[in-house]
């Protein structure tokens, strides 16, 4: 992953309802401010992955990192919601 850390939600209960296709699992995403990486959500808006730039994270204040992550997750959830609405129009 060349400098990126990948975090996954591996909750067994949720694995049964996840899409079979990896492409479907990453329905929407958003960049994390300050070049920290990217978050990915599924079609329901649930967080499925976080890609972090290890070098950027090392220099980041933990409180600021948390704020950037929460903001990115919210943007990804909004993107998933907008995409679901757009698909219903078709």
C-alpha positions as CSV (number, residue, x, y, z in Angstrom):
1,X,0.0,0.0,0.0
2,X,3.1,2.2,-0.1
3,X,2.7,4.4,2.9
4,X,-1.0,3.8,3.4
5,X,-2.6,2.0,6.4
6,X,-5.9,0.2,5.7
7,X,-8.4,-0.3,8.4
8,X,-11.4,-2.5,8.1
9,X,-14.5,-3.0,10.2
10,X,-14.4,-6.8,10.7
11,X,-17.5,-7.2,12.9
12,X,-18.8,-10.7,12.1
13,X,-22.5,-9.8,12.5
14,X,-22.1,-7.2,9.7
15,X,-20.2,-9.4,7.4
16,X,-23.4,-11.4,6.5
17,X,-25.1,-8.3,5.2
18,X,-22.2,-6.9,3.2
19,X,-22.3,-7.0,-0.6
20,X,-20.5,-9.9,-2.2
21,X,-18.7,-7.6,-4.7
22,X,-15.8,-5.5,-3.4
23,X,-16.8,-2.8,-5.9
24,X,-20.3,-2.6,-4.4
25,X,-18.9,-2.5,-0.9
26,X,-17.1,0.8,-1.6
27,X,-20.2,2.6,-2.8
28,X,-19.0,6.1,-2.0
29,X,-16.0,7.8,-0.4
30,X,-14.5,11.1,0.7
31,X,-11.0,12.4,1.1
32,X,-9.8,13.1,4.7
33,X,-8.7,16.7,5.0
34,X,-5.0,17.6,5.4
35,X,-4.1,14.8,3.0
36,X,-4.6,12.1,5.6
37,X,-6.3,9.6,3.3
38,X,-9.8,8.5,2.3
39,X,-12.8,6.9,3.9
40,X,-15.2,4.5,2.1
41,X,-18.9,3.7,2.9
42,X,-21.3,1.1,1.5
43,X,-24.6,1.8,-0.1
44,X,-26.3,2.1,3.3
45,X,-23.7,4.8,4.3
46,X,-22.0,2.4,6.8
47,X,-18.2,2.9,7.1
48,X,-16.4,0.0,5.4
49,X,-12.8,1.1,5.1
50,X,-10.4,3.9,6.0
51,X,-7.2,4.4,4.1
52,X,-4.7,6.5,6.0
53,X,-1.4,8.0,4.8
54,X,0.9,6.8,7.5
55,X,3.3,9.7,7.1
56,X,0.6,12.3,7.4
57,X,-1.0,10.6,10.4
58,X,2.3,10.6,12.4
59,X,2.5,14.4,12.3
60,X,-1.1,15.0,13.1
61,X,-2.5,16.0,16.5
62,X,-4.8,13.1,17.6
63,X,-7.7,15.5,18.4
64,X,-7.4,17.1,15.0
65,X,-7.2,13.7,13.3
66,X,-10.4,12.6,15.0
67,X,-12.2,15.7,13.7
68,X,-10.9,15.2,10.2
69,X,-12.0,11.6,10.2
70,X,-15.5,12.4,11.4
71,X,-15.9,15.2,8.8
72,X,-14.8,12.8,6.0
73,X,-17.2,10.0,7.2
74,X,-20.0,12.5,7.2
75,X,-19.2,13.6,3.7
76,X,-19.0,10.0,2.5
77,X,-22.4,9.3,4.1
78,X,-23.9,12.3,2.3
79,X,-22.4,11.2,-1.0
80,X,-23.9,7.7,-0.5
81,X,-27.3,9.3,0.3
82,X,-27.1,11.5,-2.8
83,X,-26.1,8.6,-5.0
84,X,-29.0,6.5,-3.7
85,X,-31.4,9.3,-4.5
86,X,-29.9,9.8,-8.0
87,X,-30.2,6.1,-8.8
88,X,-33.9,6.1,-7.8
89,X,-34.5,8.9,-10.4
90,X,-33.3,6.6,-13.2
